[in-house]
Amino acid sequence: MRMSERGQIPDAVEYTVVQYLEELAFAAHLSPAQRGAMMTAAKKRLKAHIVMQWLTRIAVEHDLDMTPTMAFSLVKAWIGRCAARPAIAARFGVPGRSATEKSAHRGQVLELANAYRDDVLSDIDAALAQAQQS
């Protein structure tokens, strides 16, 4: 199934910033080691939500046959590693599709990564800055 058939997902940034702040407030009562671990995990979840939003937006806007491998490559190009592997596999994986059934759009990965890198990183920075101001 192509992403355009699934429709758009709601803007996840506001929701995840609120969730992030709730987790940070909860972490304030923990030991320093536990607080650090929880804050790091919350930050990773926030980044993962933003990355998933961008992957979905790109797939819909460009009517792409986005595969998990293509999504992993985009994320790695944006942030240096692949975040949200299970979520990406669940969203873009198609049951029964094998590795031999490549996306016709796989050659666009570098072009798309370069075109959207600044926007993705800007959204991540803005969400983290918004959380720090709250």
GIPEWO-V539613 format. One line per field, one symbol per residue. ss: DSSP state (A for helix, B for strand, O for the rest). psi: psi as a letter, one per 40 degrees, with the letter a starting at -180 (. if undefined). A space follows every 50 residues. Layout:
ss=???
psi=???
This chain:
ss=OOAAAAOOOOOOAAAAAAAAAAAAAAAOOOOAAAAAAAAAAAAAAAAAAA AAAAAAAAAAAOOOOOOAAAAAAAAAAAAOOOOOAAAAAAAAOOOOOOOO OOOOOAAAAAAAAAAAAAAAAAAAAAAAAAAAAO
psi=hiddddiiiiheddddddddddddddddeiiddddddddddddddddddd dddddddddddefighidddddddddddeeihifdddddddeihhehiee giieedeedddddddeddddddddddddddddd.
